[in-house]
Amino acid sequence: MKDRFLKVTQDGHFFDKHKKVLVAVSGGVDSMNLFHLLYECKQVLGIELGIAHINHGQREESVIEEKYLKQLAEESNVPFYLSYFEGGFSEEAARKWRYGFFATIMEKEGYTALVTAHHADDQAETVFMRLIRGGRLRHLSAIQPTQPFATGELIRPLLSFKKADFDKLFHFEDCSNADFKYFRNRVRNDYLPKLKQENPKIELALNNLAVDTNNLFQALRDLTQDLSVTDVMSFQQQTPAVQSYLLEEYLEKFPDLQLSRPQFNEVLHILRSKANYYHLLKNDYMLEKDYHRFQIYKIGPETDSQPEKIMIKSEGIFSYDSYIFSLNHPLEEADSILYFPTENPIVVRRRQAGDTILINGVNKKLRRWFIDNKISQKVRQNALIIEQDGEIYGITNLVSSDLSKSVKNDIIKATLYIKMKE
């Protein structure tokens, strides 16, 4: 096992550019084998190790595992880093917590590589899970042995090993691995064993599918490297199949923008059309398309403290509080539209004492209008005022003033589209 592991790591040049290596150790047989292999080979590989462990606090044994791993680190003379999971537990929440912790340690302590114990059985399970969930073909690609992560690289040196290859080292058995409420456990302990009755080499078949898919998409990247989804005219000259692939590849740049298939098809329809579009996507992403160029971009990071007002002076897309504002560029499914007679700056602000709005020919105080229309305190607190030249033209998602309604088509100088964030 050691000789094979050393050959795999050296042939793959996994640690050639790394000195400080952080090892994710849960205490299970996979990660215990990983740590011991790295520890035995550390001089040959020229690396220094550190152990990172997360106590998820879901089992009584967690405290015992934590103490054992801390002692293992002391006896091995390697640093030990510990984190306690907080919040509502789920597989996804725990995963995000783990990798967030790993990234923090790497940055603070100067590690350039994180090593995890993913192996061939894990890959087969992952591919099968994605098949069941109905993900896109590209998501059946093989787990990569190396990929960028945090301030360095994530390395998975055990992907060519099966769990049966591991030495019988001391380790902890996580009783939750037998709990069928977790999808992976059902796949590992129920679905795949049943499929083995039909094909004893089902894991190998799934791993081969992953490798074939990976090779297919790499070939597509090579063949389409001179094409870009952002060049609309060139994009529209491609076949529908190539268009779909180019858009998929482009969306990989935005990992937190996970579009459903209907949403993907909507974006594809926009790209194939001749019209200009400004389209709000989820998670504060904006799609922008004209006759020549296409792009998706983040409108802006959310902050805990918002300014008391923003001033819109030029055309574009703006994010403030719970709303998206677009000056002179239509937003699909806009919640409201305001018209202005001049190109002077438009101010979006919180309400103030003494504010008045012209409704049905009468200047009415906002406070009185809220009371008359039975507007709740929560809605009042979240209301935003839109004004130009000191005059109120509207209140977000509530009402437009006569000033906006009375602007004639021939004297409209500015149009503000307003949409609440999803």
C-alpha positions as CSV (number, residue, x, y, z in Angstrom):
1,M,0.0,0.0,0.0
2,K,2.8,2.4,1.0
3,D,4.8,1.8,-2.2
4,R,1.8,2.1,-4.4
5,F,0.7,5.3,-2.7
6,L,4.2,6.8,-3.0
7,K,4.3,5.9,-6.7
8,V,0.9,7.5,-7.3
9,T,1.9,10.8,-5.6
10,Q,5.2,11.0,-7.3
11,D,3.9,10.1,-10.7
12,G,1.2,12.7,-10.3
13,H,3.6,15.3,-8.9
14,F,1.0,16.1,-6.3
15,F,3.4,17.6,-3.7
16,D,6.2,18.9,-5.9
17,K,5.3,22.6,-5.2
18,H,4.0,22.1,-1.6
19,K,5.9,22.3,1.7
20,K,3.1,22.7,4.3
21,V,0.2,20.2,3.8
22,L,-3.0,20.2,5.8
23,V,-4.7,16.8,6.2
24,A,-8.4,16.5,6.8
25,V,-8.9,13.7,9.4
26,S,-12.3,12.6,10.6
27,G,-11.0,9.5,12.4
28,G,-12.6,7.1,10.0
29,V,-10.6,4.4,8.2
30,D,-10.2,6.4,5.0
31,S,-8.6,9.5,6.6
32,M,-6.6,7.5,9.1
33,N,-5.0,5.6,6.3
34,L,-4.4,8.8,4.5
35,F,-2.6,10.4,7.4
36,H,-0.5,7.4,8.1
37,L,0.6,7.1,4.5
38,L,1.5,10.8,4.3
39,Y,3.3,10.6,7.6
40,E,5.4,7.6,6.5
41,C,6.2,9.2,3.2
42,K,6.7,12.8,4.4
43,Q,10.5,12.8,4.2
44,V,10.6,11.4,0.7
45,L,7.9,13.8,-0.4
46,G,9.5,16.7,1.4
47,I,6.4,17.9,3.2
48,E,5.3,19.0,6.7
49,L,1.9,17.9,7.9
50,G,-0.9,19.4,10.0
51,I,-4.2,17.7,11.1
52,A,-7.5,19.5,10.7
53,H,-10.6,18.0,12.5
54,I,-14.2,19.1,12.9
55,N,-16.3,18.0,15.8
56,H,-19.8,18.0,14.4
57,G,-21.3,17.3,17.9
58,Q,-23.8,14.9,16.6
59,R,-22.7,11.8,18.5
60,E,-21.5,11.0,22.0
61,E,-18.3,9.5,20.5
62,S,-17.3,12.8,19.0
63,V,-15.5,13.9,22.2
64,I,-13.5,10.6,22.3
65,E,-12.6,11.0,18.6
66,E,-11.4,14.5,19.2
67,K,-9.2,13.5,22.1
68,Y,-7.7,10.6,20.3
69,L,-6.8,12.7,17.2
70,K,-5.3,15.4,19.4
71,Q,-3.1,12.8,21.1
72,L,-2.2,11.3,17.7
73,A,-1.1,14.8,16.5
74,E,1.0,15.3,19.7
75,E,2.7,11.9,19.3
76,S,3.4,12.5,15.7
77,N,4.7,16.0,16.5
78,V,2.3,17.7,14.0
79,P,0.0,20.7,14.6
80,F,-3.7,20.0,15.4
81,Y,-6.5,22.3,14.3
82,L,-10.0,21.8,15.7
83,S,-13.4,23.4,14.9
84,Y,-16.8,22.8,16.4
85,F,-19.7,22.8,14.0
86,E,-22.5,25.3,14.8
87,G,-26.0,25.7,13.5
88,G,-28.6,23.4,12.1
89,F,-27.1,20.2,10.9
90,S,-27.4,18.9,7.4
91,E,-24.9,17.2,5.0
92,E,-24.6,20.3,3.0
93,A,-24.2,22.6,6.0
94,A,-21.6,20.4,7.5
95,R,-19.7,20.3,4.2
96,K,-19.7,24.1,3.9
97,W,-18.5,24.4,7.5
98,R,-15.6,21.9,7.0
99,Y,-14.3,23.5,3.8
100,G,-14.7,27.0,5.3
101,F,-12.6,25.9,8.3
102,F,-10.0,24.3,6.1
103,A,-9.6,27.5,4.0
104,T,-9.3,29.6,7.1
105,I,-6.5,27.4,8.5
106,M,-4.7,27.4,5.2
107,E,-4.7,31.1,5.0
108,K,-3.8,31.8,8.6
109,E,-1.1,29.1,9.0
110,G,0.5,29.2,5.5
111,Y,-0.6,25.8,4.2
112,T,-0.6,25.5,0.4
113,A,-2.3,22.1,0.1
114,L,-5.4,20.5,1.6
115,V,-5.5,16.7,1.3
116,T,-8.7,14.7,1.7
117,A,-9.3,10.9,1.7
118,H,-11.8,10.6,-1.2
119,H,-11.3,7.2,-2.9
120,A,-12.7,5.2,-5.9
121,D,-15.7,4.0,-3.9
122,D,-16.6,7.7,-3.1
123,Q,-16.4,8.6,-6.8
124,A,-18.7,5.7,-7.8
125,E,-21.2,6.8,-5.1
126,T,-21.1,10.4,-6.2
127,V,-21.7,9.6,-9.9
128,F,-24.6,7.4,-9.0
129,M,-26.1,10.0,-6.7
130,R,-26.0,12.6,-9.5
131,L,-27.6,10.1,-11.9
132,I,-30.5,9.6,-9.5
133,R,-30.9,13.4,-8.9
134,G,-31.0,14.1,-12.6
135,G,-28.0,16.5,-12.8
136,R,-26.4,17.6,-16.1
137,L,-24.1,15.3,-17.9
138,R,-21.0,17.4,-17.1
139,H,-21.7,16.7,-13.4
140,L,-21.0,13.0,-14.0
141,S,-17.3,13.9,-14.7
142,A,-14.6,12.3,-12.6
143,I,-13.6,13.9,-9.3
144,Q,-10.3,15.6,-10.1
145,P,-7.2,14.5,-8.1
146,T,-6.1,18.2,-7.8
147,Q,-8.0,21.5,-8.1
148,P,-7.5,25.0,-6.9
149,F,-8.7,25.7,-3.3
150,A,-8.4,28.6,-1.0
151,T,-4.8,29.9,-1.0
152,G,-3.5,26.8,-2.7
153,E,-4.7,23.4,-3.9
154,L,-7.0,20.5,-2.9
155,I,-5.4,17.1,-3.4
156,R,-7.1,13.7,-3.5
157,P,-4.3,11.1,-3.8
158,L,-6.5,8.1,-3.0
159,L,-8.9,8.3,-6.0
160,S,-7.2,5.2,-7.6
161,F,-7.6,3.2,-4.4
162,K,-10.7,1.2,-3.3
163,K,-11.7,1.1,0.4
164,A,-10.8,-2.6,0.4
165,D,-7.2,-1.6,-0.4
166,F,-6.8,0.2,3.0
167,D,-4.9,-1.3,5.9
168,K,-6.8,-2.3,9.0
169,L,-5.7,0.6,11.1
170,F,-7.3,1.7,14.3
171,H,-10.2,4.0,13.4
172,F,-13.6,5.1,14.6
173,E,-16.8,3.9,13.0
174,D,-19.4,6.6,12.6
175,C,-22.7,5.1,13.5
176,S,-24.5,7.7,11.4
177,N,-23.0,6.1,8.3
178,A,-25.7,3.4,8.7
179,D,-28.5,6.0,9.0
180,F,-30.7,5.7,5.9
181,K,-32.0,9.2,6.3
182,Y,-28.8,10.3,4.6
183,F,-28.9,9.9,0.8
184,R,-25.3,8.7,0.5
185,N,-25.9,6.0,3.1
186,R,-28.8,4.7,1.1
187,V,-26.7,4.6,-2.0
188,R,-23.7,3.0,-0.3
189,N,-25.6,0.4,1.8
190,D,-28.7,-0.3,-0.2
191,Y,-28.8,0.8,-3.9
192,L,-25.3,-0.2,-5.0
193,P,-25.2,-3.6,-3.2
194,K,-28.4,-4.5,-5.1
195,L,-27.0,-3.3,-8.4
196,K,-23.9,-5.5,-7.7
197,Q,-26.2,-8.5,-8.1
198,E,-26.7,-7.5,-11.7
199,N,-23.1,-6.2,-12.3
200,P,-20.5,-7.1,-9.7
201,K,-18.2,-4.5,-11.2
202,I,-20.8,-1.6,-10.9
203,E,-18.3,0.7,-9.1
204,L,-15.7,0.2,-11.9
205,A,-18.4,0.9,-14.5
206,L,-19.5,4.1,-12.7
207,N,-15.8,5.3,-12.4
208,N,-15.3,4.6,-16.1
209,L,-18.4,6.6,-16.9
210,A,-16.9,9.5,-14.9
211,V,-13.6,9.3,-16.7
212,D,-15.3,9.0,-20.1
213,T,-17.5,12.0,-19.3
214,N,-14.4,14.0,-18.2
215,N,-12.6,13.2,-21.4
216,L,-15.6,14.1,-23.5
217,F,-15.9,17.5,-22.0
218,Q,-12.2,18.1,-22.2
219,A,-12.4,17.3,-25.9
220,L,-15.3,19.8,-26.3
221,R,-13.3,22.5,-24.6
222,D,-10.4,21.9,-26.9
223,L,-12.6,22.0,-30.0
224,T,-14.5,25.1,-29.0
225,Q,-11.7,27.1,-27.4
226,D,-12.0,29.8,-30.1
227,L,-15.7,30.3,-29.5
228,S,-17.3,32.4,-26.8
229,V,-20.8,32.8,-25.5
230,T,-20.1,36.5,-24.9
231,D,-19.8,37.2,-28.6
232,V,-23.5,37.2,-29.5
233,M,-23.1,37.3,-33.2
234,S,-20.7,34.4,-33.3
235,F,-22.8,32.5,-30.8
236,Q,-26.0,32.8,-32.8
237,Q,-24.2,31.3,-35.8
238,Q,-23.5,28.0,-34.0
239,T,-25.8,24.9,-33.9
240,P,-28.2,24.6,-31.0
241,A,-26.1,21.8,-29.4
242,V,-22.9,24.0,-29.5
243,Q,-24.9,26.9,-28.1
244,S,-26.1,24.9,-25.2
245,Y,-22.6,23.6,-24.5
246,L,-21.0,27.1,-24.6
247,L,-23.6,28.5,-22.2
248,E,-23.1,25.6,-19.8
249,E,-19.3,26.1,-19.9
250,Y,-19.7,29.9,-19.3
251,L,-22.0,29.3,-16.3
252,E,-19.3,27.1,-14.6
253,K,-17.6,30.4,-13.8
254,F,-20.4,31.2,-11.4
255,P,-20.6,28.3,-8.9
256,D,-23.2,30.1,-6.7
257,L,-25.5,30.6,-9.7
258,Q,-27.2,27.2,-9.9
259,L,-29.8,27.5,-12.6
260,S,-32.6,25.0,-12.9
261,R,-33.2,23.5,-16.4
262,P,-36.1,25.9,-17.1
263,Q,-34.0,28.8,-16.0
264,F,-31.1,27.6,-18.2
265,N,-33.5,27.3,-21.2
266,E,-34.7,30.9,-20.5
267,V,-31.2,32.3,-20.6
268,L,-30.6,30.2,-23.8
269,H,-33.7,31.7,-25.4
270,I,-32.5,35.2,-24.5
271,L,-29.1,34.6,-26.1
272,R,-30.8,33.3,-29.3
273,S,-33.1,36.3,-29.6
274,K,-32.4,39.6,-31.4
275,A,-33.6,41.8,-28.6
276,N,-31.6,43.6,-26.0
277,Y,-32.1,42.2,-22.4
278,Y,-31.4,43.2,-18.8
279,H,-32.6,40.2,-16.8
280,L,-32.3,39.7,-13.1
281,L,-31.2,36.2,-12.1
282,K,-31.1,34.7,-8.6
283,N,-28.4,35.5,-6.0
284,D,-28.0,39.1,-7.2
285,Y,-26.7,38.1,-10.6
286,M,-27.6,40.2,-13.6
287,L,-27.7,39.1,-17.3
288,E,-27.0,41.8,-19.8
289,K,-27.2,41.3,-23.6
290,D,-27.2,43.6,-26.6
291,Y,-26.7,42.9,-30.3
292,H,-23.0,42.3,-29.8
293,R,-22.1,41.3,-26.3
294,F,-23.5,39.1,-23.5
295,Q,-22.4,38.9,-19.9
296,I,-23.5,37.8,-16.5
297,Y,-22.2,39.7,-13.4
298,K,-22.7,40.1,-9.7
299,I,-24.6,43.3,-9.0
300,G,-22.7,43.9,-5.8
301,P,-22.0,42.3,-2.4
302,E,-24.6,42.5,0.3
303,T,-23.5,44.4,3.3
304,D,-24.9,44.6,6.8
305,S,-25.1,48.4,6.8
306,Q,-26.8,50.2,3.9
307,P,-26.2,53.9,3.1
308,E,-29.2,56.2,3.9
309,K,-29.5,56.9,0.2
310,I,-28.1,56.2,-3.2
311,M,-28.0,58.6,-6.2
312,I,-28.6,57.3,-9.7
313,K,-26.9,59.6,-12.1
314,S,-26.3,57.4,-15.2
315,E,-27.8,54.4,-17.0
316,G,-27.1,51.0,-15.4
317,I,-28.2,48.4,-12.9
318,F,-28.1,49.3,-9.2
319,S,-28.8,47.2,-6.0
320,Y,-30.0,48.8,-2.8
321,D,-31.6,47.1,0.1
322,S,-34.1,44.5,-1.2
323,Y,-34.5,46.0,-4.6
324,I,-32.8,46.2,-8.1
325,F,-33.1,49.5,-9.9
326,S,-32.4,49.8,-13.6
327,L,-32.3,53.3,-15.3
328,N,-33.5,53.3,-18.9
329,H,-32.9,49.5,-19.4
330,P,-36.0,47.4,-19.1
331,L,-36.0,44.7,-16.4
332,E,-38.2,41.7,-17.2
333,E,-41.1,41.3,-14.8
334,A,-40.4,44.6,-13.2
335,D,-42.6,45.2,-10.1
336,S,-43.0,48.9,-11.0
337,I,-41.9,51.6,-13.4
338,L,-41.5,55.3,-12.8
339,Y,-41.2,58.1,-15.4
340,F,-39.3,61.3,-15.0
341,P,-39.4,64.6,-17.0
342,T,-35.6,65.4,-16.6
343,E,-32.3,63.6,-16.7
344,N,-31.3,65.0,-13.3
345,P,-30.1,62.5,-10.7
346,I,-32.7,60.2,-9.1
347,V,-32.4,59.6,-5.3
348,V,-33.4,56.4,-3.6
349,R,-33.6,56.9,0.2
350,R,-35.3,56.0,3.4
351,R,-38.4,57.9,4.4
352,Q,-38.1,61.0,6.5
353,A,-40.4,63.0,8.8
354,G,-42.5,65.4,6.9
355,D,-42.4,63.5,3.5
356,T,-45.3,64.2,1.3
357,I,-46.5,62.7,-2.0
358,L,-48.9,63.9,-4.6
359,I,-51.8,61.4,-4.9
360,N,-55.0,62.2,-6.9
361,G,-54.2,65.9,-7.0
362,V,-53.6,66.2,-3.3
363,N,-50.3,66.5,-1.5
364,K,-50.6,64.1,1.4
365,K,-48.1,63.3,4.2
366,L,-46.7,59.9,3.9
367,R,-47.5,59.1,7.5
368,R,-51.2,59.8,6.8
369,W,-51.2,57.9,3.5
370,F,-49.7,54.8,5.4
371,I,-52.5,55.1,8.0
372,D,-55.3,55.6,5.5
373,N,-54.1,52.6,3.5
374,K,-53.5,50.4,6.5
375,I,-49.8,49.8,5.7
376,S,-48.1,47.7,8.4
377,Q,-45.2,49.0,10.4
378,K,-42.9,46.4,8.9
379,V,-43.7,47.5,5.3
380,R,-43.4,51.2,6.3
381,Q,-39.9,50.5,7.7
382,N,-38.8,48.8,4.5
383,A,-40.3,51.3,2.2
384,L,-37.9,53.3,-0.1
385,I,-38.6,56.7,-1.5
386,I,-37.7,57.6,-5.1
387,E,-37.4,61.3,-5.7
388,Q,-36.0,63.7,-8.3
389,D,-35.3,67.4,-7.7
390,G,-36.8,67.1,-4.2
391,E,-40.1,65.7,-5.4
392,I,-41.3,62.2,-4.5
393,Y,-42.2,60.1,-7.6
394,G,-42.9,56.9,-5.9
395,I,-42.6,54.5,-3.0
396,T,-41.2,51.0,-3.8
397,N,-43.9,48.4,-4.3
398,L,-46.6,50.7,-2.9
399,V,-47.6,53.7,-5.0
400,S,-46.6,56.1,-7.8
401,S,-47.2,59.8,-7.4
402,D,-49.1,61.9,-9.9
403,L,-45.8,63.4,-11.0
404,S,-44.7,60.1,-12.5
405,K,-48.2,59.3,-14.0
406,S,-48.5,62.7,-15.6
407,V,-45.2,62.6,-17.6
408,K,-46.2,62.5,-21.3
409,N,-44.5,60.2,-23.7
410,D,-43.0,63.0,-25.7
411,I,-41.3,64.5,-22.6
412,I,-40.1,61.3,-20.8
413,K,-36.4,61.8,-20.2
414,A,-35.7,58.9,-17.8
415,T,-37.4,55.6,-16.9
416,L,-36.7,53.7,-13.7
417,Y,-37.5,50.0,-13.5
418,I,-37.8,48.5,-10.1
419,K,-37.8,44.8,-9.1
420,M,-37.7,43.2,-5.7
421,K,-34.9,40.7,-5.2
422,E,-35.8,37.0,-5.2
